[in-house]
Every structure is written in structure tokens, then in C-alpha cells.
């Protein structure tokens, strides 16, 4: 699907200043709002995931968008479109997963309709009080680039599931039951005094880096050796591709001032220029333009 092309068309028609980040920042109300859809056989397969895991992930991916804005996640609403074979037990387990994933975030409503497959649409609302809200267009030259967690684990899990494998289970768990980075987001949003950029890695680390670089008109220079990842990822010959393009880790990447970066994992810095530059051993550099990054962007089961 030509997602970015469609988004640009929508922005052109609506001429809205709210469209561009994963969350719309409604400053007059003190909230951010985001919405995500999960579609059976596009974003998940019922052969691979339990209703509980599906509910968990449906909540976490939306909470992650709120975290990427820097706001505090507060409320979710859930729209479900379901085929006739779905049982009451499926619904109970689904909502148990959502409830457990949403600790501290209240599910306040939604809608249920019929369909030929399972469609999930979740709206997330976050409060901005006491937080500095991010935008991908706010990266500033001289800022440090910081990340949370490991990168590539979810992509490895999807690879294993696609190949009919069940081990290492930690990679499969990373794909089916991700964690939104609430604490990382809170630390940055409550510490930053200046404008900054932050995104989650739902479509991969390189996608987040590339989108921040393009929106901010800067170059993000990354030291590959500083990117955190599970060493067992090296069981895959293309583990570097999984780290950059695997998708659905739901980690956060941000550009922050030096004083804020001190207790965080720094992987690079914001410089003049465009695109993303990756530094390797022996002074080897590889540059990724916006189009380079989009060629390999994570595409769920559409690839």
C-alpha cells in the first residue's frame, strides 16, 4: 500500500497543520490523539497469536504512539469488526490482554460491527500537562540521538513465525507482545526545555530516523556499533537489515539536548545535511536518502 503517498494526498486536501506526526497535538485541549488500525492477515494472523496477545498488542501499539509524542497515555477507545465465528471467550481474552497492557490507561468505549475478518481500530488519548510535546520536524543540529531498548527483535520474531519456527521464543514474544516505552518517554518529555523530535520504531529504526531527518531538514549521523540489539540476532545473516528495517519493535528514537542524553543510550548526533548516515568500523560510511529508506520500509505481510 502506498501509505505515505496517501497521507500526503490527505494533507494536501485538508490543509491541516495537525497531520504529520503520529499524534495530533490539540494544544487548546491539552491532549494528543492517535488512531491505529490492525487488520487480520495484514497486521496479524490468528494462526500465530492468541486473543490475549492480540488484545495486548492492540493496546500497546497505540499507547506507543502517545509515548512518541511525549504525552502521558490516559484513555483508549476500541472499534472491533468481527466475523460470525468469533466467540464470547475470544472477546473476553482479547479485552483481558488489552486491560493488562493498558495498566494505568483506561479503556472508555468503542464500537462492534460485523465483517468477514477481524478488524481492530483503537483511538488513544494522552494528556500533555507538564510535558514538552515532540514533533518529527523539531530535530536541531547539535542534539544527540538517543534510543530505548533493543532493535530488530520483533523483525526476527516475525521471520521465525513466517518460517514456521518456534525458537528463540524471546524474539517471537517481542513480535507478539511488545512494550510501549512509557518511562523513556516520560523522562525525555519532562526533562526537555527545547524543541525535540521523537518517534517510535513501528515501521523500523531506519524509517523513524529517515522521517525525522526529512521533516527537520537535517542529517542524522548514526554509529552502528552503539545501536543496542540482542546478540542472538546474529543467528540471522542479515541481522543488520533486521535492526534497521525489521519493524514493530515499538522502541523510541529521539533527538535531545546533551544534558538530557547523559543517562540514555546515545547512538549519534544531528548534523547539517539530509538523510541518515551510518558509521561502521574502519571509517566506513553508508548514506541513506529518504527514498533509500522507503525502498526497504517494513510492510507487515504485504512485502
N, C-alpha and C positions, 0 to 999 in steps of 0.2 A: 504494500500500500504506500502511496506517495504522501505520507503523513505530513512532512514538513511543507510540501507544496500546497497541500490542502489548508494547513494552518496559515500560510502566507496569503492564500486567497481569501480566507475568512477575515484576516486582519485588514486586508485591502477594502473589503466590502463594508465592514463595521467601523473602520477607522477608530478603533478603540485603543486607548492608552493602557488598558488593563491586560491586554493579550500579549504574551511574550514570555512570561515566566510560567513555571508550573502552577503557581498560585496567583490569584488576583488579589492584590492588596487594596482593600477598601478602607482607606485611611480614615474617612469620616465616621466609620462604624467601629474602627479599631479591630478589624478582623481580616484574615486571609481566607480564601475559599478555593478549593480544588476539587476536581472530579475526575475519576478514572473508571474505565470500563474493562472488564475481564470477560472474554468470550471463549466458550468451550471449543477446543480443537484449534484455537489461535493462541490463547494465553495459557491454557492448561488442558490436560487430558484426564478424564475421570478414571481411566485405567491406572494412572500413576499416583493420584492424590486422593486422600480420604476427604469426606465432607469437612471434618475438623480442620485439616491442613488447608483446605480451600478457604474456609472462613478466616483462618489465621492470616493467610497471605492477603486476602482481600482487604482486611483491615490494615495490615502493616504497610502495604504499598501506598495507601492513601495517607496514612499518618506520616510516612516518609516525605511526601510532598510538602506537608505542613512544616516538618523539620527543616526541609531545604530552604524554606522561606525565612527561617529563624523564629517563627511564631510558636506559641505553646498549643499543641493539639488539644481540642476541647470536645468536639462533637462530630458524630458521623450519622449520615442517613444512608439507607441501603435500598436499592431497587433490584428486584430479582425477576427475571423472566425464566420460567421453568417448564420443561416438558411434562407430560402426564405421568410418566413413570417415576417421578421424584416422590419420595415418601416423606412422611412426617418426621421419621427418625433422621433422614438426611438433613432436613431443615434444623432440627434440634442440634445435631452435631455441628452443622455449619455455624450456627449462632453461638455455640459454645466456643468454637475456635475464634470467632470474631471477638467475643467477650473477653477471652483470656488474652488475646493480642492487644486489646484496647484498654488495658488496665489504666485507669485514670482518664480515659476518653469515653464519653457516654454516647451510646447508640440511641438516637432520639426519634427515629421514624423511618419511613420508606414506602415502598410500594411492591406489590407482587402481581405479575401478569403471566399469561401462558405464552409458550414459544416452542420451537422444535428442538432447541438446545438450551443449555444453561447460559444465561447472560447475567452478569453482575455489574451494577453501576453504583459506585459509592461516592458520596459527596462528603468532604472533610472541611471542617471549620476550625480555625485556630485564632487565639487571642494574641494581640500584638503588644499589650501593655508591658512596659519595662523591657522591651526587646528592640534591637535595631534590626529592621527587616532587610533582607538581601534582595539583590536583583542580578541576573547574569550579566547585565550591562555595566556593572559597577566595579569591575576589577581595575585596580590602579597600579601603574608602573611602580615597582619597588616593593609591592606586597609579596608576602610569602604564600606559597601554595601548600595547603595542608589537606590531609585526608584522614578519614576514620577507617578502621578495620582492615580486613583482607580483601583483595581484589582477585577475581577470576574463579572463586569457589562455586558460585551459582552456575556459571557457564560450564564448569566441569561437571556439576551435578546433572545439568540438562544433557550434556554429552553422554553421560553414563546411562541415563534413563532412555535416551534415544537408541543406544546400543544394546538395550536390554540387560544392563548390568546393575548390580545392587551394592557394590563396594567400590571405593570407600564411602560408607554411609554418610560421613560428615559433609561430603560435597552434595549429595542428594538432599540432605536436610537443609543445607544452605540455600538450595534452589526452592524447595517446597515450603520452608518456614523461615523466611528472612526476618531480620530485626531492624526496625527503624531506629535511627541513631539520635534518640531524644536527648541524651546527655551531651553529646558532642555539639548538637545544635544549640542547646541552652547556653553552654559555655561561651560559644562564639557570639551569639546574639546579645547576651548580657554584658559581654566584655568590649565589643567593638563600639567605638565612638564615631568612626568614619565610615563612609560607604564601602561596601564589600560585595563580592559575588559568592553565591553558594548554590550548588545543585546536587541532587542525588544521582547515583550511577545506575538508574533503572535501565538505560539503554547502553550502558558501558562507561568505563572510565574515560576512554578517548572521546566519546560523544560529549560527555559533560565538559571536559577540557576544551574541546573544539567549539562548543556552543558559547562558553564563556568568552573565549578568545575572540570569536566573531562578533558577539554582541558588544563587547567592550572595546574592540579595535586595538587589541594588544597581542603580544606573543607570550604564550605560556611555555617556559623552559623547564623541562622535567628531567630529573636524574633517575633513570630506570632502577638503579641499584637501591634507591630509597623507597620504592613503592612496596608496601607490605603485602605479602601473599603467603599462603600455606606452602611450605617447601614440597609437600607431596604433590603439588600441582605439576612438578617436573616429570611426573609419570606420563604426561602428555607432551609429545614432541613440539606441539605448537602452543606451549603454555603461555608464551608472551602474547599471543593473539587472544587467549582466554582472559588474560589480565586486562588488556586494553579494550577488547570488543565482546567479552562474554556476556555482559548484561545481567540485570536483575540481582546484583549484589545489594543494592539499596544502601550502599555506603554514601558518605557525603564528601564532596571536594569543595574547598573554599579558598578564597584569596583574602588574607588577613594582614593586619599590621604586625610588625616584628614582635612587639611586646605581647600580643595575644598568641603568637605562634610558639612561644617558648616551651609550653608543656604539651604540644601537639606534634604529630608526625609531619614534618616538612619534607616535601618531595621536589620542590622547585621554587621558581620566582617568576613574577610578572615583569616582562621587558617590553621595550618598544618593538613594533613589528606586527606580524599577523600569524595566525595558526598556532600549531603546537610543535615544539622542538624537543626531541627526546635525546638525552645524552647517554651514551653507553661507555663501556670501558675502552681504554686506548684512544680517547678523544673522538670516538665515532659519533656522529650526529645524524639523526634522521628527522626530516621535517614533514609534518602532516598538514596539508592545507585543509580547508573546510570540506572540499569535495573529496579529498583523500579519506577523511574520516567518515563521510557519509556513505562511501562505497562499501564499507565493512560494518555499518551500523547493525546492531542487534535487531533481529526481525522475528523473534519468537519462532513459530512454526511456519512462517511464510518464506523463509530463506530457501 
